[in-house]
């Protein structure tokens, strides 16, 4: 499984727990995690799954492999619509429980994880992040610029959405692409677009999109947004074609970018021009494919901007995923 591919496991029945653990262990074995870490991963999965079944009547586990400078890892994001917690920090303490159990679950998950976060609201549910690496991480590991949740439509084996990013000392560039429809042909269009994005030498997003348009003419086409951050002048330039929802957000405000009509690879405007937006300290660029409701909003979760990018992406996914198409949320933070 490549480091960008995520797999969703739906857990709604205790009888599925054994299969769930085996499937996640297979991913860890393929990623070459050492036996000790795989055994600890099994414990983490058991604790997460037990909590989901006991407190939330089930939920989802989003799993992917990671690689940090050659250090292989497994990431698990647990998402549920359970009762949530009024004091998540206290619930992580060993011995604390909302039921008549020992309450060691969350504390064990935190201890065994190299990276752990928990976001929960009473009456809303919970998002939990656990990352386990082959080798322990340094005290303050470098934070990623971008975090994706990119998931195929339920029932499909490949995803018609795709993303890519690259950086040099002067520019950070990112794309979110959505191939028309879903399935293998949509997947091909999105992957070809990301390939063209990586090859393009331009720093202007409209010129990058024109490069992609020429490169994908033999596919069914796609919609996409390209954003380029000028690291010297601290400005975003954004250009999109089709219905990728793009906003520059913080805990209090959101600025929306409006894309051009058209289909990349089929018909696009000859006058594409990027929109220039000043980046404010603490802002996040968030891009969503149409598998996420266009009503998506982060105003109900101001505190989530203090968390890992993956938690913010998972909160949007939890609240607004349609589950009837490929689904993507891409969160970017450059400062």
N, C-alpha and C positions, 0 to 999 in steps of 0.2 A: 504494500500500500504506500503510495507516494505521500510526501509530507504535507501536501495541500489537500489530499482527499480525506473527507470525513465520512464516517459511517454512523448511522443512527440505529440504536437498539431501543425498541419500545418494550417496556417492562410493565405488564399489567396483571401478571399472574405468577405466583410463587413457583409454579411447576417449570417456568422458563428460566429460573435462576441458574441452574446447572449449565444449560446450553449457553446462556449469556456469558458466564465466566470462561467457558471453553473457547468461545469465539473471540473474546478479548485477549485471552492468553495466546491464541494463535497469532494475533496481530503483534503482540509483544515478542514472541519467539521469532517471527519474521523480521522484526526490527533489531534482533540480536541483543536484547536486554539480558543481562546475566541472571542466572537462576534465582539468586537471592532477591533481586529486585522484582522478578516475575512472581515469586511467592508473596512478596509484600503487595504487589499489584492485585493479586487475587483477594487478599484481605480487604483492600480498599474497595474493590468492586463489590464484595460481599456486604460491607458496611453501607455503602451507598444504596445498593439494591434493597437491603433490609429496611433502611430508612424510608425509601420511596414506597415500598409496599405497606409498611406499618403506619406511616403518618400521612401519605398523600394518595393512597390507592393507585400507586404506580406513577410512571413518568418516562422520560426519555434520557438516554445516555448518548451523547455525541462524542465519538472517539476518533482520534487521529494519531499518527506517528509524528514525532518531532526530531529535529537534529540541530543541536547548538554547537557549532564548531566541531562536528564529528561526534558529539555526545548524544547518543540516541535516547529518545524518551517516548512516553505515551501520555497523551492528554485526554482527560475525561471531563466533560461538562455535563452535569446532571441538571435537568430542567423539570419542574413539576408545578402543578396547579393546586397544591395542597393548602393547608391552613396557614402556612407561613409561620414566622417567629417574630415576636415583639422585641426580643433581645438576643440576636444571633450570637454576639460575642460571648454571652454567658452560656449559651447552649453548647459552645465548643469545649467548654471546660469539662474535663473528665468527671463523671459522676453525676452530671446534670441531665435530667430526662423529663420529658413531658408525659411519659407513661411510667408504669411500674417496672422499668427495666434498669439495668446498671447505668445506662447513659454514657457508655464509653465510645459510642460509634463515631461521632464527629471529632472527638479528641484523637481517636486512633487514626482517622483519615488524615487529619492535619499532621500528626507526628510522622506518618509514613510517606507523606508527600514532600517533594522538593519545593513545590509551589502550591499554595492552597489559598482559596478565597471563598467566602460565603456571602451571598446577597439574598436577603429575605425580607418580606414585608408581611405583616399580619393581614390575613384575608386575601393575599395575592399569590403567594407561593414562594418558591426558593430556586435559586441558581447556585450551583456549587461547582467550583473548579479544582481539579487535582491534576498535577503533573508529576510524573515519576521518571527520573533519568537514570541512565546506566551509572553515571558518576555524579556525586553530589555537586550542585551548582555553587559558584562563588557567592559570597555574602550579598553582593549587589550586582546581579547579572544585568547585562544590557537589555533595555526594553525594546521590543520590536516597534517598527514604524507603523505597521499595518497588521490587522488581524481579520481573517475571513471566517465567516460561516457560509459554506457553499454546499448545498445539499440537493440531491436529485429528487425529482417528484416521486412520492411513494409508489412503489411498483416498478420503477425504472432502475436499470443497473448502472447507468452513467448519467452524468449531470450535464445539462445544456447550458449552464452558466459557467463562467470562468473568470479568473482574475490573475493579474501579474503586477509586479512593481520592480523598480530598479532605482538606483541612486548613484550620484557621483558627488564631488565636493560642492557643486553649484546647484544641482537640481534633484528633486525627488519626483518620480513619475509613477502613476498608478492607473490601472484600467479595471473596470468591471464590465464584463461582456455577457450578453444573453442571446444565445442562438435562437432563431425563430422556432417555436414549438418546443418539443422536448425529445429525449431519446438520442440515438447515435448521431443523426444528422445535425441536430442542434449542438451536440457535444463537439462535433468536428468543426462547425463554424466558430464556436467560442474559442476552441483551442488554437485554430488557425489565426484568429484575431490576436490572441495573446502572443503567439509566435511572431506575428508582424510587429506588434508593439515592442517586443524585446529587440527586434532587429532595427527598428526605426532610430535614426540619428537626430531627429528633430527635437527641439525643446518647446515648440509651440503645439499644444494639443490638437488644434485643428489640422495641422500638417501631419501629425501622427495618425489621425483618423483617416485622412486622405490616403496615407500609406496603407493602412489596414483595408480600406475600401478596394484598392487595386488588388490587394493580395488575396482577398476572399471572394472574388467574383465567381469562382467555380463552386461555391457553397450555397446553401439556401439563404444565407444572409443572417444578420444579427442586429441588435441594438447595443450601444455601448456608450460609456462616458469615460473620457480620459482627463485626468487632472495632473497638472505639473506645478510643483511648489518651488519657487525661486528662493533658495536658501540664503542668498545675499540680501535681497530686497524684501523678504518675508511676505510674498504675495502668492496667491493661488491663481492659476489660469486654468479654466475649466471649459471643456467643450464636449457636448454629448449629442447623439442622434438616437431618438426613440426613448422609450419609457423606462429609463433608469432614474430613480428618484435620488437626488443629490442635495445634501444640505450641509452647511457649516454650522455646527452646534456647540453650545456649552450648556452649563446647568440652567441658564436663564433665558437664552435667546437661540433662534435658529434662522439662518438665511438660506433661502431655497434657490437653486440654480434651475433655469428652464432650458430644456434641451431643444434641438431642432427636430422637425418631423423628418421621417425617412427611414430607410433600411440600409445599413452599411453592407456593401457588396451588391446592392440592387439599385437604389436611387438615393442620393444625398444632395443637399444644396451645394451649389458651386461657390457659395459665399459664406462658408463656415467661418465664424470668428469666435475666439474664446471670450468668456466673461472673466474679468479680473476682479478678485476679491481680496482685500487685505486680511491677513491672518491675525486674529486677536489672540493674545496669550490665553491658554487654556481651552482653545477651540479644537474641535474634532471634525474632520470631514467624514461624513457617513454616506455611503452609497448603497442602495437597495434595488434588487431586480423586482420585476412585477409579481414574483412569487411572494413578495411581502406587500401587504396592503398599503396603498398610497396614503392612508390615514396615519401611518406610523408617526409616533410622537414620543419624545423622551421627557416631556415636562412633568410627568408623574413620578419621575425617578431622578430628581436632581442629585441625590447622593451617589448614584451609580458612576458618575464621572470621576470619582475618586478611586475607582476600582480598575483592575486589569482590563485592557481593551476587550478581551474575550467575554467578560461579564456583561459589558455594555452591548456587545453584539448579540449575546444570548438573550438578554432582556428584550431587545427589539424582536428577535425571532420568536420568543415565547408569546409575546403579546399580539403579533401581527402576521405570522406565517399563515399563508392560505392553505397549504397542504394539498393544493390542486395543480401545482406547477413546480419547476425547479425553483429553489429558494436561496437567495444570497443576501448577506449583510456584510459590508466591508467597512471597517472602522479604521481611520488613519489619524495619527497624532504626530505632529512634526516638531513640537517644542516642549 
